[in-house]
Amino acid sequence: MSDDIQMITIFFRHDQSKNLDEIQAYLRESGFWREFPPEGIEIVSWQVMMGIGHVVTIKVPASRLREVNIVIEKRAWHAFRTEVYPTYDFLPFYQQFHTEALK
């Protein structure tokens, strides 16, 4: 992965004052499903955690981080509370540590 590309994980925590139908209606109305992520941004994974909401990891060029932030602020707020974390792939390191530990 290029140094220009950053992985970030976004927690879209459900607003539990709304039911699922209300959340989905807002996301459709706000354009969230159409505009997130911005074109050209790679989705690495998209999971739903029961009782929490959506956990999405994307790869984003550093120069486009603001664009991702604006889409989240304009399209996801009101349906979700959001948290964003820098992320990296630990699996290759785990595999190396595990293999070494078995020796």
Secondary structure, DSSP 4 states (H G I P E B T S, - for coil): --TTEEEEEEEEEE-TTS-HHHHHHHHHHHTHHHHSSPTTPEEEEEEEETTTEEEEEEEEEGGGHHHHHHHHHHHTBTTEEEEEEEE---HHHHHHHHHHHH-
